[in-house]
C-alpha cells in the first residue's frame, strides 16, 4: 500500500495494485479498477515514484524472507546442517532367496 494525501490534507493508504491509471489534470486523479477516483496532492511523478518504491520494497523483502523464513514464521527454522531430530528409516538389507523363489529367512511370509 502507498500513502497519499487528499486535498483536505488527510493521509490515506491505497492499494497500488488496484490502480487503473493516474492522470494529471492539473490535480492528480487516481482511477481505481472499480471505478472509484481519488484526487490527491501528490504530483503524478510522486505517485509513480511511490508505486515503484513499494514494488521494489516488496521484491526486496520477498528475497530476504526466502533467505530467512524465520522472519515471517516468528520462530527459528531448523538448521539443515544439524542432525535430524526425527527418527529416520535405516536401509534394509536384501534377504537371501532360495532357488525356488522362497526366502531363506525363517520369518519370511508370516504375518
C-alpha angles and dihedrals in degrees: 000000000000126000119233136172125241119221087257089063098251118131123228137176120240130194100238092198089069097054112116096185145332124223133193107214089160090290116056110255119190116202117202127209090251091057098257116136129207125195110207139183094231118096121245089254091053092051091049090047091050091051092048092048091048093051092045090051091050092052093045092049092048090055090048092050091047088058095040111029091171087076089071100030093051091222135078116273120226117271108244089212093055123096113269115263096204121071115260127209114254121225115268121228116229114254117235115254130211120233090258091063096254121122118254090217111106094222096049114118095018118120 
